[in-house]
């Protein structure tokens, strides 16, 4: 099993995350509901890591959001291992994958919602397997 990316400083609601969204412009407005969907999964904690809002289950990171000049991303730390029947995930890294969101060109909402739930269940399974 791959090592988990842990953030002991993650907390239930981090005010720095709201500050990030407040300064993230139109693309931040586009991605914020998806970060809320990550929060709604269950016992999700959050923090700013590498300058972007990161969602954790307990202290194990499973997703992040970010904005760029022309698009926003929702990224998954173990995205390479997630079932993605809609083919939303992009990237070629060993573990991480992301979904691109653009104004006027959004992915299928139901498929992205399913992917978020899949990522949450995946990190739960990894946490359960990592504990003695």
C-alpha positions in Angstrom: 0.0 0.0 0.0 1.3 3.5 -0.9 2.3 5.7 2.0 -0.3 8.3 3.0 0.4 12.0 2.7 -0.4 13.1 6.3 -1.0 16.6 7.7 -1.3 16.6 11.5 -2.2 20.4 11.3 -5.4 19.8 9.3 -8.5 20.9 11.2 -12.2 20.8 10.8 -12.4 24.3 9.3 -9.2 26.3 8.5 -9.9 30.1 8.2 -6.9 30.3 5.7 -9.0 28.2 3.3 -11.7 30.8 3.2 -9.1 33.5 2.8 -7.7 31.7 -0.2 -11.2 31.5 -1.8 -11.8 35.1 -1.1 -8.7 36.0 -3.2 -9.1 33.4 -5.9 -11.3 35.3 -8.4 -13.9 33.9 -10.8 -12.2 30.5 -11.0 -12.3 30.3 -7.2 -16.0 30.9 -7.3 -16.2 28.0 -9.9 -14.2 25.5 -7.7 -15.5 26.4 -4.3 -18.7 24.4 -4.5 -16.6 21.3 -5.3 -14.4 22.0 -2.2 -17.6 22.1 -0.2 -18.5 18.8 -1.7 -15.2 17.4 -0.4 -16.1 18.9 3.0 -19.5 17.2 2.9 -18.1 13.7 2.6 -17.8 13.2 6.3 -15.1 13.8 8.9 -13.0 16.0 6.5 -10.4 18.3 7.7 -8.6 20.9 5.7 -5.6 23.2 5.5 -3.6 25.2 2.9 -0.7 23.0 1.6 1.6 24.3 -1.1 -0.6 27.3 -1.5 -3.9 25.4 -2.2 -6.8 24.2 -0.1 -6.3 20.5 0.7 -9.0 18.1 2.0 -8.0 15.3 4.4 -9.8 12.5 6.1 -8.4 12.6 9.6 -4.9 13.8 8.7 -4.5 11.9 5.4 -4.8 14.1 2.2 -7.1 12.9 -0.5 -7.9 16.0 -2.6 -7.1 19.6 -3.3 -8.3 22.5 -5.4 -6.3 25.1 -7.3 -6.8 27.9 -9.8 -4.6 28.7 -12.8 -4.8 31.5 -15.4 -7.5 29.7 -17.6 -8.8 26.9 -15.5 -9.3 25.4 -12.0 -8.4 21.9 -10.9 -9.7 19.5 -8.4 -6.9 17.0 -7.7 -6.8 13.6 -6.1 -3.7 12.4 -4.3 -4.4 8.8 -5.2 -6.2 9.6 -8.5 -4.1 7.1 -10.5 -5.9 4.3 -8.5 -9.4 5.6 -8.8 -12.1 4.1 -10.9 -13.0 6.8 -13.4 -15.6 5.5 -15.9 -16.4 9.0 -17.2 -12.7 9.5 -18.1 -12.5 12.9 -16.2 -9.1 12.4 -14.7 -6.0 13.9 -16.4 -2.3 13.5 -15.6 0.4 10.9 -15.9 2.1 11.0 -12.4 2.7 7.9 -10.3 -0.3 8.7 -8.0 -1.9 12.1 -8.5 -4.5 13.0 -11.1 -6.8 16.0 -11.6 -10.0 17.2 -13.2 -9.9 20.5 -15.1 -12.8 22.9 -14.8 -13.2 25.9 -17.0 -15.8 28.6 -17.2 -18.2 27.5 -19.9 -16.7 24.0 -20.1 -17.5 22.0 -17.0 -17.2 18.2 -16.5 -20.3 16.1 -16.0 -21.4 17.0 -12.4 -22.7 13.6 -11.5 -19.5 12.0 -12.7 -17.3 14.4 -10.7 -19.5 13.9 -7.6 -19.1 10.2 -8.0 -15.3 10.6 -8.4 -15.2 12.7 -5.2 -17.1 9.9 -3.3 -14.8 7.3 -4.8 -11.7 9.3 -3.6 -13.2 9.6 -0.1 -13.9 5.9 0.1 -10.5 5.1 -1.2 -8.7 7.2 1.5 -11.0 5.7 4.1 -10.0 2.2 3.0 -6.3 3.2 3.0 -6.6 4.6 6.5 -8.3 1.5 7.7 -5.5 -0.6 6.2 -2.8 1.6 7.6 -3.9 1.3 11.2 -2.6 -1.5 13.4 
